[in-house]
Amino acid sequence: MSAANRSDKLWAGRFTAPTDAFVEAFTASVEFDNRMYRQDISGSIAHARMLAHVGVLSSAEMDAIVSGLEAIRDEIERGEFQWSVALEDVHMNIEARLTALIGVAGKKLHTGRSRNDQVATDMRLYLRDEIDVIAAELLRLQRALLGVAEREATTIMPGFTHLQVAQPITFGHHMMAWFEMLCRDRERLLDCRKRVNRMPLGAAALAGTSYPIDRAYTAELLGFEGISENSLDAVSDRDFIIEFNAVAALIMTHLSRFSEELIIWASAQFDFIELSDSFCTGSSIMPQKKNPDVPELVRGKSGRVNGNLIALLTLMKGQPLAYNKDNQEDKEPLFDSVDTLRGSLRVFADMIPEMTLKHDNMLDAARQGFSTATDLADYLVRNGVPFRDAHEVVGKAVRYGVENSKDLAEMSLEELAQFSDAIARDVFEVLTLEGSVAARDHIGGTAPAQVIAAIKRAREKLA
């Protein structure tokens, strides 16, 4: 290998033999890290401005570098940039092209930094941008849920525990449960962003740099809220990526559980909802089928995000300080989790407002399974019966209902009164489904008035 060919590698001065072709491809990351080109160019422009600010670069050199980097960004966005595996990664590809465009000034850009702090900076900038997009998609889904909840604030459905009918609730109240989960998800995401938004640039390879850099100036240019305080930590840890992936796994877990409910509700056995044709597919052999593919796929995709979290934790668990080549493996799990989460939130935000509710079917289902049994027990307690005795009385009434195929509300006063002298004609006011949900009239309860109040508070929170 000639010296000229070896110089294609920007680090080639130390080496006398070429990199094995397979090793070159095996160790390269440009095929997946080139998605960070915007962040890499933004970081390099800020670095160049800082170097001119402290007198390491002349104004003319800085202007040439900035113009060259902006031209490269345009080339990439037009699809004209030629990525090279031989140049390993997004950073070296852009730097090599910059030198080709502007000459010697391009070789000065890397003064005072290393690929170690450069890649850590790029990843923080990239993840910060993606968190903002994901937070916006979360917000869009939350608003969709609020719209459905408001429309269905009085719609009665069965509430379940153990997938058995438990008590009547409203569909609006059920939608607000998912809203609350997503509130916590969004809080976690935005809290994670605070730790993502700290600048490692200036840490160089691991020990800092001897050049008179101004890290605060660079941080201000890039919009970082803080600076990594220790150069070893700045280049070597990926806890900000792990933390994001943990948040992503929780969000996907919530979406997976929501998906499971949609799948169940859309089944012929439940028949509570119908998903729009736009979010379903048919069968290649059974013409009657309408498959809930979108929620099924989201439910499945939660597994890959969980797997990415484990992969990242395992990646970091045995690494000594500072940077190690292992960390190249942090990008693909991160990128996959970002893409999966963004796509899942987007499709849910589009799908939820389009589903059709089958109100009569939900109401009929709520009448089954003695869903007002707790209301009867509460009625007895208000009439002076100790709760444990009331529980036993209602249990006997339910057993009678099972044996005679009658719900509590279908029994006569004589039938109910045989179980307790405390039961009078006003008992039927609490045995109706409407009376049951209306009775839960407190913050967090399923009463329609409380659902409307919760929606109002939620809209104020999101404003």
N, C-alpha and C positions, 0 to 999 in steps of 0.2 A: 504493500500500500504506500503510495507516494505521500509526501508531506502535504501536497496540495489536496489530495483526497481526504487525508486525516483532518484537515482543517475544516471540513464540513461539520465536524463535531466541535462545538464551541468550547469544550473542555479537553480537547485532544492533545494538548501540549505534553501531558505527562505520559502518554501512551506511545508505544512503538509498533504495536500489532493491531490489526483491525478488529472490530467487534464481530463476533460470529453472527452470521445472517439470522439464524434462528433466535439467538439471544437478543439481537437488536429488536426483532419483532416482539419477542416475549416480554421484554422490559419496557417497551414503548407504551405510552398512555394517550397519545394524541387522538386516537380513534374515538375515545370517549371524553377526554377532558377538553376537547376543542369547543365544547358547548360553553365554556367559561371565557370565550374570547373577549366579550364585552368587558367583563370584570378585569381581565388581565390587562387590556388596553387602558381602562380607566385607572387602574393601579399604577401602571407605568407612566401615564401622563402626570399623575399627581407626584410620583417619585421624581420625575424630571423637573417639574416645577419647584419641588423642594430643593433639589440639587442646585438649581439656579439661584434660588432664594438664599442659600448659604454660601454661594460663590464657587461651588465645585464645577458647575457648568456655566458657560457664558450664555447670555440671552439669545445669541444667534444659534448656539447649539441646542438650547431648549426649544426654540421655535422650530428648528428643523426636526427634532425628535417628535414634538407634538403633531406637526403637520404630517410627518411620515406615519405615525400611529393612526391618525384619523384616516389617512388614505388606505391603510391596511384594513381598518374596520370597514370601510366602504367596499373594498375588494371582497372581503369575506361575505358581507351581506348581499353582494351581487352574485355570489357563487363563483367568483373568479380566482379565489385564493387557492394555491396548490399546497395542500398539507402533505408533509413528508414524515414517514415513520422513522427515517434515518435521523431526523431531528428530535425524535423522542416524544415531545410534549407540546402543548399549546404555547408555552413560554418561549422555548427555543425556536419554534417555527416563526413566531412573530418577531423575535429579536433578529433572526437571520434575515428575514424579509426586510426589516427596518434598515439593517446595515446595507443590504443590496440597494435600497432606495436612496439613502442619504449619505452613505459612506462612513467615514471614521466616526462621526458624531454618534452613529448608531451603536458603536462598540462601547461608548461611554455610559450608555443608559444603565448598565448593570452595576455601576459604581455604588458601593455602599449597601448592596443587598445581595441575597442569595436566592436560588430557587426555593430554598427551604421556607424563608419568610414570604417569598413571593406567592407560592402556592397556598400557604395558609391564609394570606390576605385575599387571594382570589376566591377561595372557598367561602370565606366569611362574607365577602361581598355578594357572591352568588346566592348563598343561603339566605342572606338578608333580603335580597330581591324576591326570592321564591316564597319566603315567609309572608311577605306583603301580599303576594298574589293569592296564596293559600288562605290567608286571613280574610281577604275579600270574598273568596268563594264560600268560606264558612259563613260569612255575614249574609251572603245571598241565600244560602240554604236556610239560615235562621229566619230570614224575612219570609221565605216561602212557607215555612212552618207556621209562622204567625198568621199569615193569610188564611191558611187552612183552618187553624185553630179558631180564628174569629168567625169564620163561616160556619163552623161545626160546633160552636160553643154549647149548643143545647142538644146535640145529637147523642142519643144514648146508645151505649155499647156495653158488652160485658167486660169487666176487668178480670184479669186472671192472676192466680198464683199457681205454680206447678202446672201451668197450662190447663187448669181446671177453673170453671166459672167461680169467681169469688164474690165480687160486689159490682153493682152497676156503676159505671162512670160515664163521662162524656168523651166523645172523640176529640173534642178540643183540648180537654185536660190531658189526654194521652199524647197529643202532638206537643203539648207544652213540656212534657217529660223529656222528649228528645231535644227540645229547645234548650232546656236547662243543662243537659249533658254537653251540648255543643257550646254553651256559654263557658263552661269550665275548660273545654278543649281550647277555645279561643284565648282564654286567659292564660292557659299554660303556654300556648304558642307565642303570644306577645311577650310573656315573661322570658321565654327562651330567647327571643330576639335580643333582649338586653345583653345577654352574655355572648351572643353571636357578634354583636356590634362593637367589638373591641379589636383594636388594630395590632397585628403582630409585626407589621412591616417596620424594619429597623433592627430586628433581632438578628438579621443576616443568617449565617449558617447555624449558629448556636450561641455565640458569645457577644453579639453586637458588632459594631464596626468602629474603626478608628477615624472615619470621616466625621466632620462636624455637622451631622444631620440634625434636623429639627422635626422630631416625630410628631409633636403637637400640631405643627403646621400641616404635615401630610394628613394627619387624622382629620383635621378640619376640612381639608380639600375633599376627602373621601366620605365625609359625613359620619365618621365613627364617633361614638359617644365616649369611648375610653381607649386607653392604650394598654396593651399587655405589659405587665410590670417586670416580667422576668424573661430574658431572652431564651433560656433553655425551654421553659414552659411554652413560650409563644410558638415555637416551631415544632414541638413534639407532641402536644396533646391534641386529641380530636374529641374532647368531651362535648364540645358544642354541637358536633355532628351527632354524637350518640344521644344527647339530650333531645335534639330535634326528632331523631328517629323514634325515641321513646314517646314523644308527644304524638307523632304520626301513627304509631302503633295503637295508641289509645283512641285516637280519632277513628281509625279504621275498625277497631273493635266495636265502637259505638255504631258505625255505619253497618257493620256486619250483623249486629243484633237487630238493627232497624230493618235490614234486608230480610232477615229471617221472619220478622213479623209480616212484612209485605208479601212474602212468598206464601206464608200460611193464610193470610187474609184473602189472597187472590185464588186460593185453591177452591175446588168445587165443594169441598167439605165445609169450609167456612163461608166463602162467597160474600165477604164483607166489602171488598173493593174490586175494581177492575182497573188495571194499569193501561195507560194509553198504548195503542198499537205501535207507536213510535219507539217504545222501550221494551218490546217483546218480539219474539220470533215464533215461527211455526215448526212443525215436525216434518221431516222428509218422508215419513211413512203414515203418520196419523193425522188426517186433515182437520180433525176437530181441535187439535192442540193449540194453545196460546201460552207459550212458555215465558216465565218472568226472568228472562236472561240477564237483564241489567242487575237487579238485586242479587241474583245468584252469582254473577261474576264478581260483584263488589264483595260479597261474602267470601268468595274464594281468594280474592286479591289481598284480603287482610292477612292471609298466611304469609305472603311474600314480604310484606312490610314487617311482620313479626320476625321473620327469618333474617331480614336485613339488620334488625336490631341486634340479634344474637351474633350475626357475622361481625358487626362492628365492635361489640364488646369483646369478642374472642380475638379480633385483630389487635386490640390494644393491650390485652391483659398481660402479655409477657415481654413488652418492649422496654428496654432501658432507655434513659435519656441519652442523646436528644433525638434528632430525626433518624428514622430508619426507612429503608425502601419499602418495608411492609405497608407504610402509610399510603402508598399508591393505590392500595386496595380499598381505601375509604371512599373513593369516588363513585364507583358503580353502584354499591348499595345505596348511597345517598341519592344519586340521580334517579335510581329506580323508585325509591320511596317517594321522592318529590313528584315524579310523573304519575305514580299510582294514586297518590293522595289527591293531587290536583284533578285528575280525571274522574275519580270517584265522587268528589265533592261537586264537580261541575255537573255530572249526569244526575246526581240526586237533586240538586237545585232545580234542574230542568224537569225532572220526572214528578216530583211531589205535587206541584200545583195542578198537574194534568190528570191525576188519578180520580176516578169516579167512585163515590161512596154508595153503597146499597143500604140505605137507612133502615128499611123494613127488616132486612135479614139480620142486621145488628140488633135491632130492637127485639126480634123474636129470640135471638140467642141469649140476650140479657134476661129474658123471662125464664130461661132454663137454669137448672142447677141451684135453685133456691138462693138466688143472689141477694135477696133481701133478708136473709136469716139474721145477719148481724143487726139489722134495723129492728127486728122483732126483739132481739136480746136487749138492745138499748132501750126500747119501749118499756120492757119489763123492769129494767133498772130504774128508769124514771118513775115507775109506779111502786117503788119500794122493794123490789126483789133483789137480793144480793146477786152480783154478777155471775158467780159460779153456779148459783141455782138457776139463774136465767139461762145460762149456757146449756144446762142440762135440759131445761124445759124445751128450748128451741131444738135441741138435738132429737128429742122425742117427737116433736112436731114434724121435723124433717123426715124422720124414719117413717112416720105415718104417711107423709106425702109420697115417699118413695113407694111404699106398699100399695098406695091407692092412686098412683099416677096423678097427683095433684100438687101444684105449686102452692106456696103459702098463701098467696093472694087469691087463689081459686077456692080456698077452703071457706066454709061458712063460719059464722061467729060461734056457733055451737061446737063445731069441730075444733076450733082453736081454743075455746074456753075450757075444753076438757083437760088441757094441759096446765092451766093456771087460772086461779080466780082473779088475777090481776089483769086479765085480758078483757077489754070492753070494745064497744063498737068503733071507737076512734082508732083502733089498731089498724084499720084499713088505710088510714091516712099515711102510715109509715111503710106499708107493704107495697105501695105503688113504686114503680121505677122512678117516676118523676119526683115523688116525695123523697125517695132515698137519696138521689143525687143532690136535690135542693137542700137536704138537711146538712150536707157537708159544707156549710157556709162559713169557712174561715180561711185565712191565708194558707195556700197550699192545697185546699180542698177542691173537690170536683164540681161543686155547685156552679152552674153557668155564670152567676154573678161574679164568682171568684175567678173563673177562667177569663172573663172579660177584663177584670181588674188586673190580672197577671199579664195579659197581653198589653194593656196600657203601660204598665211598669216596664215591660220588656222593650217596647218601642222607644220609651224615653231613654232606656239604657243604651240602645243601639244608635240613637240619634247623634 
